[in-house]
Amino acid sequence: MNHDNDLQYRESQYPIHPLFLSRWSPRSFTGEPIDDMTLQSLFEAARWAPSGNNSQPWRFIYAHQGTEAWQRLLLLANEGNQRWAKEASVLALLVSKTSHVRKGDTVATPLRNHSFDTGAAWAYLALQATYTGLITHAIGGFDRDRAREEFIIPEDFHIEILIAIGKQGEPGALPEDIRLRETPTTRKPLGSLYTEGAFKFPDESNAT
């Protein structure tokens, strides 16, 4: 299945590896199984993400489609997201540890960048998935309180995101209202995202 046409209008302003433009977040999955070696390669890529004090606060709770745990993960998603996520081969709940025992210490202290570092791990996983020929879609619309209860997640872990993983299906398999959104998105102009030496972003509400 070739989805290159979906990506033809994505262009970078400066040279970057094609992998960054190829990664996007489709909603159409085939439901085909993913073998353990391929799946573990995604978590291996995430393992090498950078983190403050090398704390590696991210933890993935995953399940294959057809298992009892997969169904419990699916039911965390809101109704709209369940409509397409039900075809994902794997669902994973990503959480982050909010404290860390630093080298030389014996007591855990707050890990202020736990979500930031865990976001890097998610990005590494998503890029490895694209490289492998898989797709991923992060799901923000899900019940975090229920997730903590269902999977007995300790209070010192922050619940970040739910992730759908699998092989890309045809857009036509999606309900019409979802199919209309099944296209790669562009990005804001590069110049609006960085500035040298001072906070100078004209379209931000607190800019002067």
Secondary structure, DSSP 8 states (H G I E B T S, - for coil): ---GGGGTT---SS---HHHHH------B------HHHHHHHHHHHHTS--GGG---EEEEEEETTSHHHHHHHTTB-HHHHHHHTT-SEEEEEEEESEE--TT-SS-EE-TTHHHHHHHHHHHHHHHHHHHT-EEEEE--B-HHHHHHHTT--TTEEEEEEEEEE-B--GGGS-HHHHTT-S------GGGS--SSS---TTSTT--
